């Protein structure tokens, strides 16, 4: 049983097309029939892609693999009886379970403002479309926007909204981050380039600050708040009976197995690695091959494979104008050519799951190091 249509699980399903296991029924449970690829979400927010272009059709992939697809959301589980609970009130039993359910955000409610959490991705489309419909055009009156969170998601989403709205009405925007610099953890050159882009669009940057949502002045100024900080596990995770860390994420070993229940695997944002990993799609993508091998090993097909996180990975950030910023270790660069590079990488990943002849085939190992 695979729960969630995330970046690791779609690789498992694609592998099943060419290598189904005899006497094993594979089930996939996902709240959405289509799964947006996180690397292309900023481009879609900016209007550079249609939504269909950024999505992997999980239901269609399951049909090609001849596996059972259930469009529903997991809301709990009983690992003792090996059963998961669904939002529609039903239950499903499993022998081996893999969880790739991502993370979520819990922003405050602020009177008079549209507060848009940027996770989970499965719910972002409807919220984004509603935001644009309600706020994009208001007779030229300035739109006040606050981006909360100075990581990649907050930076890219604020630029995307600015691009989508600025042609219809003036935008007064500010990005607030508690870090002492924009894009902490990336190359300082990337931070400087990102700050330069914000300044060029007339977007103010406030570092070293928490956004005080309870302040009357803050509430009065904000029409839209893009919330991109404080990723959280889903509410049911801490009480589900599996081992979790202090934040409620599933504890896993080097084989991606739950540290308390060896028949349960977890990957991507919902899992807690021994040394904390950033909540970034690149790690879920890289977990895919190890997860494939380890799920097969759980049924006696081969030996398990340890997942080894890469020491560094390429980060490519869209600036909403068909340009991008790249960060690799201490190195940073930017330009139109970086956007074209990012576009090729992202399209190649999504296209793997659209072409039946390619789905499930191993990738060129050289391209894996460039997955953003």
Residue frames as qw, qx, qy, qz and C-alpha x, y, z in Angstrom:
[[0.000, 0.889, 0.458, 0.000, 0.00, 0.00, 0.00],
 [0.387, 0.125, 0.012, 0.914, 1.44, 3.33, -1.14],
 [0.086, -0.847, -0.489, 0.189, -0.19, 6.34, 0.53],
 [0.068, -0.828, 0.115, 0.544, 0.45, 9.61, -1.27],
 [0.763, 0.569, 0.227, 0.206, 1.33, 10.37, -4.87],
 [0.223, -0.900, 0.244, 0.285, 4.63, 12.08, -4.06],
 [0.364, 0.763, -0.496, -0.200, 7.91, 12.13, -5.95],
 [0.181, -0.376, 0.908, -0.040, 9.18, 8.82, -4.56],
 [0.603, 0.207, 0.706, -0.307, 5.94, 6.90, -4.95],
 [0.668, 0.644, -0.032, -0.370, 5.42, 7.76, -8.62],
 [0.222, 0.602, -0.756, -0.131, 8.79, 6.12, -9.27],
 [0.377, -0.092, 0.895, -0.219, 7.61, 2.96, -7.50],
 [0.673, 0.474, 0.413, -0.390, 4.44, 2.87, -9.63],
 [0.512, 0.719, -0.352, -0.311, 6.38, 3.47, -12.84],
 [0.036, -0.458, 0.888, 0.012, 8.80, 0.67, -11.98],
 [0.563, 0.115, 0.749, -0.330, 5.79, -1.64, -11.50],
 [0.665, 0.576, -0.077, -0.469, 4.80, -1.16, -15.16],
 [0.566, 0.558, -0.601, -0.091, 7.84, -3.15, -16.27],
 [0.330, 0.228, -0.864, 0.306, 8.50, -5.25, -13.16],
 [0.695, -0.412, -0.004, -0.590, 5.27, -6.31, -11.43],
 [0.100, -0.341, 0.889, -0.289, 5.76, -8.77, -8.60],
 [0.543, -0.182, -0.746, -0.341, 3.84, -12.04, -8.78],
 [0.542, -0.473, -0.683, 0.128, 1.35, -12.67, -5.98],
 [0.248, -0.345, -0.324, 0.845, 1.61, -9.05, -4.78],
 [0.106, 0.808, 0.515, 0.268, -1.26, -6.58, -5.14],
 [0.320, -0.047, -0.127, 0.938, -0.10, -2.96, -5.19],
 [0.055, -0.840, -0.539, -0.032, -2.58, -0.34, -3.95],
 [0.301, 0.156, -0.048, 0.940, -2.13, 3.42, -4.20],
 [0.163, -0.804, -0.552, 0.150, -4.11, 5.86, -2.05],
 [0.313, 0.027, 0.050, 0.948, -3.91, 9.54, -2.94],
 [0.127, 0.619, 0.470, -0.616, -6.10, 12.52, -2.12],
 [0.375, 0.705, -0.153, -0.583, -5.61, 13.79, -5.69],
 [0.895, 0.330, 0.292, 0.070, -5.59, 11.92, -8.99],
 [0.598, 0.659, -0.094, 0.448, -2.88, 14.28, -10.24],
 [0.665, -0.591, -0.086, 0.448, 0.28, 15.19, -8.34],
 [0.280, 0.947, -0.120, 0.099, 2.02, 18.53, -9.04],
 [0.813, 0.089, -0.187, 0.545, 5.79, 18.32, -9.35],
 [0.383, -0.818, -0.187, 0.385, 7.23, 20.74, -6.79],
 [0.488, -0.232, 0.300, 0.786, 10.05, 21.91, -9.06],
 [0.127, 0.347, 0.543, 0.754, 7.55, 23.36, -11.55],
 [0.169, -0.745, -0.620, 0.179, 5.05, 24.82, -9.07],
 [0.186, -0.617, -0.053, 0.763, 6.72, 28.28, -8.97],
 [0.073, -0.071, 0.587, 0.803, 6.58, 28.47, -12.76],
 [0.123, -0.536, -0.788, -0.278, 2.89, 27.60, -12.70],
 [0.217, -0.722, -0.442, 0.487, 2.21, 30.18, -9.99],
 [0.143, -0.501, 0.196, 0.831, 3.86, 32.77, -12.22],
 [0.636, 0.618, 0.189, -0.422, 1.74, 31.76, -15.22],
 [0.113, 0.613, -0.685, -0.378, 4.67, 30.26, -17.15],
 [0.089, 0.011, -0.982, -0.167, 3.09, 26.77, -17.19],
 [0.675, -0.273, -0.277, -0.628, -0.45, 25.48, -17.36],
 [0.628, -0.425, 0.526, -0.385, -1.40, 23.32, -14.40],
 [0.974, 0.175, 0.079, -0.117, -1.59, 20.22, -16.60],
 [0.594, 0.653, -0.413, 0.222, 2.04, 20.71, -17.62],
 [0.039, -0.600, 0.650, -0.466, 3.35, 20.42, -14.06],
 [0.755, -0.237, 0.391, -0.470, 1.29, 17.41, -12.97],
 [0.116, 0.193, -0.966, -0.129, 1.97, 13.69, -12.96],
 [0.731, -0.134, -0.197, -0.640, -1.30, 11.84, -13.56],
 [0.246, -0.324, 0.864, -0.296, -1.07, 9.31, -10.75],
 [0.745, 0.205, 0.463, -0.434, -4.38, 7.65, -11.61],
 [0.742, 0.594, -0.220, -0.221, -3.31, 7.16, -15.24],
 [0.178, 0.590, -0.777, 0.127, 0.09, 5.86, -14.15],
 [0.494, -0.145, 0.767, -0.382, -1.65, 3.35, -11.88],
 [0.820, 0.389, 0.186, -0.377, -3.87, 2.22, -14.75],
 [0.581, 0.637, -0.500, -0.076, -0.81, 1.57, -16.93],
 [0.030, 0.445, -0.847, 0.287, 0.83, -0.35, -14.09],
 [0.667, -0.251, -0.623, -0.323, -2.41, -2.29, -13.46],
 [0.260, -0.086, -0.717, 0.641, -2.41, -1.36, -9.79],
 [0.208, -0.714, -0.666, -0.057, -5.40, -0.36, -7.69],
 [0.160, 0.255, -0.107, 0.948, -5.90, 3.40, -7.28],
 [0.269, -0.698, -0.648, 0.146, -8.05, 4.84, -4.47],
 [0.134, 0.516, 0.022, 0.845, -8.74, 8.59, -4.57],
 [0.580, -0.747, -0.297, -0.130, -9.06, 9.41, -0.89],
 [0.100, 0.726, -0.447, 0.513, -7.06, 10.89, 1.97],
 [0.664, -0.171, -0.657, 0.314, -5.49, 8.96, 4.83],
 [0.286, -0.746, 0.068, -0.598, -6.46, 10.39, 8.22],
 [0.552, -0.558, 0.526, -0.328, -5.14, 7.79, 10.64],
 [0.682, 0.266, -0.676, -0.088, -3.90, 4.25, 11.10],
 [0.789, -0.483, 0.311, -0.218, -3.61, 1.32, 13.47],
 [0.338, 0.600, -0.721, -0.071, -0.19, -0.26, 12.92],
 [0.425, -0.224, 0.826, -0.296, -1.06, -3.11, 15.30],
 [0.691, 0.356, 0.597, -0.199, -3.80, -4.38, 12.96],
 [0.313, -0.109, 0.592, 0.734, -2.06, -3.01, 9.84],
 [0.178, 0.715, 0.659, 0.150, -4.98, -0.83, 8.83],
 [0.151, -0.018, 0.027, 0.988, -5.29, 2.75, 7.59],
 [0.164, 0.679, 0.617, -0.362, -8.32, 5.01, 8.00],
 [0.264, 0.317, 0.458, 0.787, -9.66, 7.15, 5.15],
 [0.127, 0.063, 0.163, -0.976, -11.45, 10.48, 5.19],
 [0.536, -0.130, -0.456, -0.699, -14.58, 8.92, 3.67],
 [0.712, -0.351, 0.334, -0.509, -14.90, 6.70, 6.77],
 [0.960, 0.165, -0.212, -0.080, -13.52, 3.53, 5.20],
 [0.540, -0.637, 0.543, 0.093, -10.53, 1.40, 6.15],
 [0.783, 0.496, -0.369, -0.066, -7.91, -0.48, 4.14],
 [0.832, -0.456, 0.293, 0.114, -5.64, -3.30, 5.32],
 [0.463, 0.761, -0.455, 0.003, -2.02, -3.71, 4.26],
 [0.943, -0.154, -0.098, 0.280, 0.89, -6.10, 4.63],
 [0.550, -0.141, 0.034, 0.823, 3.55, -3.51, 3.77],
 [0.073, 0.934, 0.345, -0.064, 2.89, 0.23, 3.86],
 [0.505, 0.047, 0.071, 0.859, 4.79, 3.18, 2.42],
 [0.053, -0.877, -0.393, 0.270, 3.97, 6.78, 3.36],
 [0.391, 0.076, 0.239, 0.886, 4.80, 9.73, 1.09],
 [0.048, -0.786, -0.615, -0.036, 2.23, 12.25, 2.30],
 [0.251, 0.615, 0.026, 0.747, 4.28, 15.45, 2.44],
 [0.270, -0.296, -0.525, 0.751, 3.87, 18.14, 5.07],
 [0.027, -0.804, -0.514, -0.296, 1.52, 21.02, 5.73],
 [0.191, 0.238, -0.241, 0.921, 1.41, 24.52, 7.23],
 [0.275, -0.672, -0.672, 0.145, -0.72, 25.98, 9.97],
 [0.202, 0.312, -0.012, 0.928, -0.86, 29.76, 9.42],
 [0.040, 0.376, 0.588, -0.715, -2.82, 32.10, 11.70],
 [0.154, 0.721, 0.617, 0.276, -6.16, 33.50, 10.66],
 [0.220, -0.244, -0.087, 0.941, -5.94, 37.27, 10.13],
 [0.277, 0.728, 0.550, -0.302, -9.11, 39.33, 9.80],
 [0.299, 0.868, -0.012, -0.395, -9.42, 41.12, 6.49],
 [0.052, 0.638, -0.690, -0.339, -6.51, 39.30, 4.83],
 [0.942, 0.224, -0.172, -0.183, -6.38, 36.35, 2.49],
 [0.395, -0.625, 0.673, 0.005, -3.88, 33.97, 4.10],
 [0.865, 0.382, -0.259, -0.198, -2.45, 31.46, 1.64],
 [0.639, -0.495, 0.581, 0.099, -0.35, 28.55, 3.01],
 [0.430, 0.608, -0.558, -0.365, 1.96, 27.18, 0.32],
 [0.201, 0.105, -0.974, 0.002, 1.62, 23.61, 1.59],
 [0.639, -0.064, 0.719, 0.266, 0.23, 21.08, 0.99],
 [0.014, 0.251, -0.561, -0.789, 0.67, 21.28, -2.76],
 [0.040, 0.340, 0.911, 0.228, -2.45, 19.18, -3.37],
 [0.016, -0.777, -0.585, 0.231, -4.63, 22.05, -2.11],
 [0.259, -0.439, 0.098, 0.855, -2.69, 24.95, -3.56],
 [0.141, 0.238, 0.629, 0.727, -4.37, 25.12, -6.97],
 [0.165, -0.733, -0.628, -0.203, -7.87, 25.94, -5.74],
 [0.377, -0.749, -0.237, 0.490, -6.55, 28.44, -3.21],
 [0.333, -0.267, 0.322, 0.845, -4.32, 30.16, -5.77],
 [0.061, 0.411, 0.662, 0.624, -7.08, 30.40, -8.38],
 [0.254, -0.805, -0.534, 0.034, -9.43, 31.88, -5.79],
 [0.409, -0.603, -0.041, 0.684, -6.81, 34.39, -4.69],
 [0.237, -0.036, 0.458, 0.856, -6.23, 35.61, -8.24],
 [0.060, -0.582, -0.688, -0.429, -9.95, 35.81, -8.96],
 [0.340, -0.822, -0.436, 0.138, -10.61, 37.89, -5.84],
 [0.428, -0.750, 0.027, 0.503, -7.50, 40.04, -5.68],
 [0.594, 0.077, 0.409, 0.688, -5.90, 40.42, -9.11],
 [0.100, 0.403, 0.352, 0.839, -8.09, 43.31, -10.31],
 [0.221, -0.680, -0.602, 0.356, -9.63, 45.93, -8.04],
 [0.167, 0.936, 0.275, 0.140, -9.86, 49.11, -10.07],
 [0.439, 0.668, -0.236, 0.553, -6.24, 50.12, -9.66],
 [0.539, -0.773, 0.191, -0.276, -6.24, 50.16, -5.87],
 [0.226, 0.577, -0.767, 0.168, -2.84, 48.93, -4.56],
 [0.915, -0.226, -0.309, -0.127, -2.70, 45.36, -3.31],
 [0.233, -0.727, 0.576, -0.291, -0.75, 44.91, -0.08],
 [0.939, 0.067, -0.335, -0.032, 1.10, 41.58, 0.01],
 [0.346, -0.709, 0.588, -0.178, 3.26, 40.11, 2.77],
 [0.829, 0.205, -0.521, 0.001, 5.42, 37.05, 2.17],
 [0.583, -0.660, 0.404, -0.247, 6.30, 35.26, 5.40],
 [0.898, -0.137, 0.376, 0.183, 9.36, 33.02, 5.13],
 [0.144, 0.842, -0.394, -0.340, 12.66, 33.73, 3.41],
 [0.577, -0.155, 0.766, 0.234, 13.28, 30.27, 1.99],
 [0.115, -0.015, 0.727, 0.677, 12.82, 29.18, -1.61],
 [0.027, 0.571, 0.810, 0.134, 9.02, 28.80, -1.42],
 [0.081, -0.812, -0.348, 0.462, 8.40, 32.24, 0.07],
 [0.162, -0.502, 0.364, 0.768, 10.77, 33.95, -2.35],
 [0.089, 0.081, 0.795, 0.595, 9.42, 32.27, -5.49],
 [0.007, 0.635, 0.772, 0.006, 5.73, 32.57, -4.55],
 [0.070, -0.771, -0.215, 0.596, 5.96, 36.29, -3.77],
 [0.074, -0.376, 0.509, 0.771, 7.65, 36.99, -7.09],
 [0.068, 0.278, 0.882, 0.375, 5.02, 34.87, -8.86],
 [0.002, 0.749, 0.624, -0.223, 2.11, 36.74, -7.29],
 [0.089, -0.667, 0.081, 0.735, 3.74, 40.07, -8.07],
 [0.085, -0.132, 0.704, 0.692, 4.03, 39.05, -11.73],
 [0.017, 0.449, 0.867, 0.216, 0.42, 37.87, -11.95],
 [0.093, -0.797, -0.527, 0.280, -1.06, 40.97, -10.31],
 [0.284, -0.501, 0.073, 0.814, 1.22, 43.88, -11.26],
 [0.103, 0.151, 0.604, 0.776, -0.22, 44.17, -14.79],
 [0.225, -0.624, -0.680, -0.313, -3.72, 44.73, -13.32],
 [0.373, -0.898, -0.135, -0.193, -3.12, 46.82, -10.22],
 [0.144, 0.723, -0.540, 0.407, -0.24, 48.27, -8.20],
 [0.870, -0.273, -0.396, 0.106, 1.40, 45.91, -5.69],
 [0.141, -0.772, 0.463, -0.413, 3.00, 46.92, -2.40],
 [0.945, -0.084, -0.315, 0.001, 4.93, 43.84, -1.28],
 [0.166, -0.734, 0.593, -0.287, 7.30, 42.93, 1.52],
 [0.841, 0.028, -0.539, 0.048, 9.09, 39.69, 2.39],
 [0.442, -0.709, 0.384, -0.394, 9.62, 39.04, 6.10],
 [0.858, 0.082, -0.492, 0.120, 12.06, 36.40, 7.39],
 [0.660, -0.746, 0.091, -0.008, 13.42, 35.66, 10.84],
 [0.854, 0.022, 0.091, 0.513, 16.75, 34.67, 9.31],
 [0.260, -0.723, 0.107, 0.631, 19.53, 37.23, 9.08],
 [0.065, 0.396, -0.557, -0.727, 19.56, 36.79, 5.31],
 [0.776, 0.325, -0.043, -0.540, 17.37, 35.69, 2.44],
 [0.888, 0.280, -0.352, -0.094, 17.61, 32.02, 1.39],
 [0.397, -0.665, 0.611, -0.165, 19.54, 30.78, 4.43],
 [0.806, -0.099, 0.583, 0.026, 21.50, 27.61, 3.74],
 [0.745, 0.592, 0.212, 0.222, 22.17, 28.50, 0.11],
 [0.612, 0.129, 0.031, 0.780, 25.24, 30.18, -1.32],
 [0.135, -0.648, -0.249, 0.707, 25.60, 33.78, -0.20],
 [0.040, -0.160, 0.491, 0.855, 25.86, 34.77, -3.84],
 [0.135, -0.441, -0.816, -0.350, 22.38, 33.30, -4.38],
 [0.213, -0.699, -0.540, 0.418, 21.08, 35.36, -1.45],
 [0.129, -0.482, 0.107, 0.860, 22.55, 38.52, -2.91],
 [0.040, -0.077, -0.684, -0.724, 21.10, 37.81, -6.34],
 [0.180, -0.569, -0.799, -0.071, 17.69, 37.09, -4.82],
 [0.186, -0.678, -0.343, 0.623, 17.75, 40.31, -2.80],
 [0.076, -0.282, 0.367, 0.883, 18.69, 42.21, -5.97],
 [0.096, -0.322, -0.797, -0.501, 15.72, 40.71, -7.81],
 [0.197, -0.690, -0.653, 0.240, 13.33, 41.72, -5.01],
 [0.169, -0.582, -0.062, 0.793, 14.68, 45.27, -5.03],
 [0.049, -0.073, 0.584, 0.807, 14.29, 45.45, -8.79],
 [0.194, -0.485, -0.771, -0.363, 10.61, 44.59, -8.47],
 [0.228, -0.516, 0.091, -0.821, 10.10, 47.13, -5.69],
 [0.801, -0.419, -0.408, -0.127, 9.62, 44.42, -3.03],
 [0.214, -0.762, 0.455, -0.408, 10.91, 45.31, 0.44],
 [0.777, 0.018, -0.607, 0.169, 12.95, 42.78, 2.40],
 [0.423, -0.711, 0.320, -0.461, 12.95, 42.59, 6.19],
 [0.708, 0.142, -0.664, 0.194, 15.43, 40.16, 7.69],
 [0.271, 0.082, -0.691, 0.666, 15.83, 39.16, 11.32],
 [0.413, -0.079, 0.226, -0.879, 12.12, 39.68, 12.03],
 [0.128, 0.299, 0.943, -0.075, 9.16, 37.51, 12.94],
 [0.231, -0.346, -0.419, -0.807, 5.86, 38.45, 11.37],
 [0.104, 0.153, 0.704, -0.685, 3.54, 39.47, 14.20],
 [0.149, -0.373, -0.755, -0.519, 0.13, 38.40, 12.94],
 [0.274, -0.660, -0.653, 0.252, -1.54, 39.71, 16.09],
 [0.210, -0.297, -0.046, 0.930, -0.42, 43.27, 15.48],
 [0.356, 0.745, 0.467, -0.317, -3.35, 45.50, 14.45],
 [0.128, 0.767, -0.324, -0.539, -1.01, 47.47, 12.24],
 [0.167, -0.241, 0.882, 0.369, 0.14, 44.32, 10.43],
 [0.333, 0.441, 0.832, -0.047, -3.42, 43.16, 9.86],
 [0.273, 0.816, 0.225, -0.457, -4.48, 46.56, 8.58],
 [0.051, 0.669, -0.512, -0.537, -1.66, 46.64, 6.02],
 [0.175, -0.175, 0.925, 0.289, -2.06, 43.14, 4.56],
 [0.718, 0.230, -0.115, -0.646, -4.53, 42.18, 1.85],
 [0.938, 0.174, -0.292, -0.063, -2.72, 38.93, 1.10],
 [0.393, -0.677, 0.617, -0.081, -0.30, 36.92, 3.26],
 [0.816, 0.320, -0.476, -0.073, 1.72, 34.18, 1.59],
 [0.647, -0.609, 0.413, -0.201, 2.66, 31.79, 4.39],
 [0.817, 0.413, -0.399, 0.058, 5.80, 29.76, 3.68],
 [0.111, 0.528, -0.695, 0.475, 7.33, 29.06, 7.06],
 [0.452, -0.248, 0.661, -0.545, 7.03, 26.46, 9.80],
 [0.623, 0.088, -0.673, -0.389, 6.34, 23.22, 7.90],
 [0.534, -0.266, 0.612, -0.519, 4.40, 20.76, 10.06],
 [0.010, -0.033, -0.986, -0.164, 3.44, 17.09, 9.87],
 [0.472, -0.367, -0.506, -0.621, -0.19, 16.20, 9.34],
 [0.489, -0.494, 0.317, -0.645, -2.25, 16.27, 12.53],
 [0.954, -0.146, -0.041, -0.259, -2.79, 12.49, 12.59],
 [0.664, 0.457, -0.546, 0.226, 0.90, 11.56, 12.41],
 [0.026, -0.490, 0.657, -0.573, 1.86, 12.05, 16.07],
 [0.630, -0.153, 0.505, -0.570, -1.06, 9.91, 17.28],
 [0.787, 0.290, -0.366, -0.403, -0.89, 7.12, 14.68],
 [0.930, -0.301, 0.207, -0.049, 1.26, 4.71, 16.71],
 [0.814, 0.387, -0.109, 0.419, 4.46, 4.91, 14.66],
 [0.585, -0.446, -0.092, 0.671, 7.68, 6.28, 16.10],
 [0.275, 0.879, 0.182, 0.345, 7.96, 10.02, 15.51],
 [0.465, 0.160, -0.289, 0.821, 10.46, 12.72, 16.36],
 [0.115, -0.395, -0.492, 0.767, 9.72, 15.68, 18.65],
 [0.236, 0.240, -0.171, -0.926, 7.96, 17.51, 15.80],
 [0.713, 0.263, 0.449, -0.470, 5.75, 14.56, 14.85],
 [0.576, 0.551, -0.488, -0.355, 7.51, 13.34, 11.70],
 [0.996, -0.050, -0.022, -0.073, 7.97, 9.59, 11.17],
 [0.329, -0.696, 0.623, 0.139, 11.33, 8.32, 12.38],
 [0.921, 0.371, -0.085, -0.082, 13.01, 6.17, 9.72],
 [0.706, -0.447, 0.413, 0.362, 16.24, 4.19, 9.51],
 [0.071, -0.544, 0.541, 0.638, 18.75, 4.18, 6.66],
 [0.145, 0.148, 0.902, 0.379, 16.51, 1.78, 4.71],
 [0.302, -0.193, -0.223, -0.907, 13.55, 4.24, 4.95],
 [0.515, -0.376, -0.766, -0.083, 11.76, 1.93, 7.39],
 [0.484, -0.745, -0.003, -0.459, 9.88, 3.08, 10.45],
 [0.176, 0.458, -0.755, 0.436, 12.11, 2.64, 13.48],
 [0.483, -0.139, 0.634, -0.588, 9.18, 1.09, 15.36],
 [0.798, 0.300, 0.447, -0.272, 7.43, -0.95, 12.63],
 [0.324, -0.369, 0.677, 0.548, 9.65, -2.57, 10.02],
 [0.380, 0.431, 0.774, 0.266, 6.74, -3.22, 7.64],
 [0.149, 0.936, 0.299, -0.109, 6.14, 0.54, 7.30],
 [0.560, 0.088, 0.171, 0.806, 8.29, 2.83, 5.15],
 [0.047, 0.928, 0.281, -0.242, 8.22, 6.61, 4.92],
 [0.569, 0.083, 0.265, 0.774, 9.92, 9.10, 2.63],
 [0.113, 0.650, 0.297, 0.691, 9.91, 12.74, 1.59],
 [0.105, -0.546, 0.197, -0.807, 8.72, 15.56, 3.81],
 [0.758, -0.486, -0.124, -0.418, 6.70, 13.36, 6.19],
 [0.918, -0.122, -0.274, 0.259, 9.81, 11.46, 7.36],
 [0.293, -0.907, 0.299, -0.048, 12.51, 12.38, 9.88],
 [0.784, 0.394, -0.396, 0.272, 16.00, 11.32, 8.86],
 [0.745, -0.364, -0.312, 0.463, 18.64, 10.70, 11.53],
 [0.274, -0.292, 0.005, 0.916, 20.25, 14.03, 10.66],
 [0.357, 0.699, 0.437, -0.439, 17.47, 16.46, 9.73],
 [0.386, 0.178, 0.570, 0.703, 17.06, 17.08, 6.00],
 [0.208, 0.218, -0.023, -0.953, 15.49, 20.16, 4.43],
 [0.541, 0.458, 0.648, -0.279, 11.87, 19.77, 3.33],
 [0.244, 0.597, -0.420, -0.639, 12.76, 19.77, -0.36],
 [0.888, 0.309, 0.072, -0.332, 11.48, 17.65, -3.21],
 [0.453, 0.623, -0.637, -0.024, 14.98, 16.70, -4.31],
 [0.222, -0.348, 0.858, -0.305, 15.33, 14.34, -1.33],
 [0.751, 0.195, 0.481, -0.408, 12.07, 12.55, -2.11],
 [0.709, 0.606, -0.273, -0.236, 13.18, 12.16, -5.73],
 [0.272, 0.568, -0.767, 0.124, 16.48, 10.61, -4.64],
 [0.484, -0.198, 0.746, -0.413, 14.74, 8.31, -2.14],
 [0.801, 0.290, -0.056, -0.521, 12.75, 6.73, -4.96],
 [0.649, 0.390, -0.650, -0.064, 15.32, 4.15, -6.19],
 [0.048, 0.249, -0.851, 0.459, 16.11, 3.00, -2.64],
 [0.589, 0.049, 0.433, -0.681, 12.41, 2.74, -1.81],
 [0.791, 0.311, -0.336, -0.407, 11.78, 0.60, -4.91],
 [0.504, 0.326, -0.786, 0.146, 14.49, -1.82, -3.93],
 [0.089, -0.169, 0.766, -0.614, 13.51, -1.96, -0.26],
 [0.712, 0.090, 0.196, -0.668, 9.80, -2.57, -0.93],
 [0.796, 0.293, -0.482, -0.219, 10.77, -5.46, -3.18],
 [0.307, 0.317, -0.815, 0.376, 13.15, -6.79, -0.54],
 [0.456, -0.153, 0.514, -0.710, 10.29, -6.73, 1.97],
 [0.887, 0.170, 0.100, -0.417, 8.66, -9.44, -0.18],
 [0.825, -0.218, 0.489, 0.181, 11.86, -11.44, -0.61],
 [0.708, 0.636, 0.154, 0.266, 12.99, -9.98, -3.93],
 [0.486, 0.594, -0.235, 0.597, 16.64, -9.00, -3.43],
 [0.549, -0.324, -0.451, 0.624, 18.35, -7.21, -0.58],
 [0.076, -0.943, -0.291, 0.144, 17.56, -3.83, 0.96],
 [0.538, 0.417, 0.022, 0.732, 19.49, -0.75, -0.09],
 [0.328, -0.598, -0.338, 0.649, 20.49, 2.05, 2.26],
 [0.250, 0.893, 0.241, 0.287, 19.54, 5.57, 1.29],
 [0.572, -0.296, -0.075, 0.761, 22.46, 7.98, 1.47],
 [0.154, 0.942, 0.249, -0.167, 21.51, 11.66, 1.28],
 [0.614, 0.528, 0.012, 0.587, 23.70, 13.71, -1.01],
 [0.469, -0.350, -0.271, 0.764, 26.03, 16.16, 0.74],
 [0.104, 0.465, 0.002, -0.879, 24.89, 19.00, -1.47],
 [0.438, 0.489, 0.729, 0.194, 22.35, 19.44, -4.21],
 [0.139, 0.166, 0.332, 0.918, 21.66, 21.91, -6.96],
 [0.115, 0.653, 0.586, -0.465, 18.96, 24.45, -6.17],
 [0.157, 0.222, 0.475, 0.837, 17.32, 26.29, -9.07],
 [0.053, 0.571, 0.561, -0.596, 14.94, 29.12, -8.18],
 [0.252, 0.608, 0.549, 0.515, 12.50, 30.72, -10.60],
 [0.129, -0.292, -0.210, 0.924, 12.31, 34.52, -10.55],
 [0.361, 0.628, 0.601, -0.338, 8.95, 34.50, -12.40],
 [0.327, 0.816, -0.123, -0.461, 10.37, 36.11, -15.56],
 [0.922, 0.376, -0.042, 0.089, 11.93, 33.13, -17.37],
 [0.299, 0.648, -0.581, 0.391, 15.13, 33.66, -15.46],
 [0.875, -0.421, -0.238, -0.028, 16.44, 31.67, -12.52],
 [0.140, -0.783, 0.549, -0.255, 19.05, 31.64, -9.77],
 [0.897, 0.049, -0.435, 0.063, 21.26, 28.59, -9.19],
 [0.356, -0.737, 0.501, -0.282, 23.03, 27.59, -5.97],
 [0.934, 0.088, -0.336, 0.083, 25.49, 24.71, -5.71],
 [0.717, -0.245, -0.290, 0.585, 27.49, 24.57, -2.51],
 [0.267, -0.618, -0.113, 0.731, 29.24, 27.95, -2.26],
 [0.186, -0.018, 0.536, 0.823, 28.70, 28.74, -5.96],
 [0.335, 0.660, 0.533, -0.410, 25.85, 30.84, -7.36],
 [0.114, -0.079, 0.517, 0.845, 24.92, 32.04, -10.84],
 [0.375, 0.578, 0.551, -0.471, 21.81, 33.32, -12.58],
 [0.108, 0.354, -0.458, -0.809, 20.30, 34.27, -15.90],
 [0.744, 0.281, -0.094, -0.599, 17.93, 33.28, -18.68],
 [0.556, 0.338, -0.753, -0.099, 20.10, 30.28, -19.51],
 [0.065, -0.126, 0.866, -0.479, 19.65, 29.00, -15.94],
 [0.630, 0.204, 0.323, -0.676, 15.86, 29.11, -16.40],
 [0.727, 0.379, -0.424, -0.384, 16.17, 27.13, -19.65],
 [0.294, 0.299, -0.883, 0.210, 18.37, 24.60, -17.83],
 [0.313, 0.016, 0.710, -0.630, 15.85, 24.32, -14.98],
 [0.700, 0.291, 0.019, -0.652, 12.98, 23.99, -17.45],
 [0.622, 0.349, -0.671, -0.204, 14.68, 21.09, -19.24],
 [0.106, 0.177, -0.899, 0.386, 15.43, 19.27, -15.98],
 [0.436, 0.121, 0.547, -0.704, 11.88, 19.70, -14.66],
 [0.728, 0.333, -0.173, -0.574, 10.16, 18.73, -17.90],
 [0.473, 0.330, -0.815, -0.063, 12.37, 15.66, -18.25],
 [0.106, -0.062, 0.867, -0.483, 11.34, 14.43, -14.80],
 [0.576, 0.268, 0.372, -0.677, 7.61, 14.90, -15.42],
 [0.643, 0.428, -0.413, -0.483, 7.79, 13.46, -18.94],
 [0.091, 0.274, -0.954, 0.079, 9.21, 10.21, -17.55],
 [0.264, 0.204, 0.843, -0.421, 5.78, 9.42, -16.16],
 [0.548, 0.508, 0.101, -0.656, 3.78, 10.45, -19.23],
 [0.535, 0.485, -0.600, -0.344, 5.51, 8.34, -21.87],
 [0.944, -0.188, 0.155, -0.223, 4.63, 4.66, -21.35],
 [0.857, 0.375, -0.253, 0.248, 7.84, 3.65, -23.10],
 [0.284, 0.564, -0.468, 0.618, 9.94, 5.65, -20.63],
 [0.602, -0.570, 0.198, -0.522, 8.00, 5.20, -17.40],
 [0.925, -0.321, 0.194, -0.062, 9.83, 2.83, -15.11],
 [0.817, 0.404, -0.152, 0.382, 13.04, 2.87, -17.13],
 [0.628, -0.509, -0.113, 0.578, 16.21, 3.78, -15.21],
 [0.162, 0.982, -0.013, -0.092, 17.46, 7.31, -15.60],
 [0.631, 0.528, -0.284, 0.493, 20.85, 8.35, -16.86],
 [0.650, -0.524, -0.353, 0.422, 22.80, 8.55, -13.57],
 [0.366, 0.085, 0.003, 0.927, 24.43, 11.79, -14.70],
 [0.205, -0.540, -0.324, -0.749, 21.08, 13.54, -14.85],
 [0.606, -0.589, -0.529, 0.071, 20.27, 12.52, -11.27],
 [0.507, -0.272, -0.252, 0.778, 22.88, 14.90, -9.88],
 [0.046, 0.123, 0.165, 0.977, 21.10, 17.81, -11.52],
 [0.281, -0.598, -0.709, -0.248, 17.59, 17.11, -10.26],
 [0.010, 0.334, -0.251, 0.909, 16.47, 20.33, -8.59]]
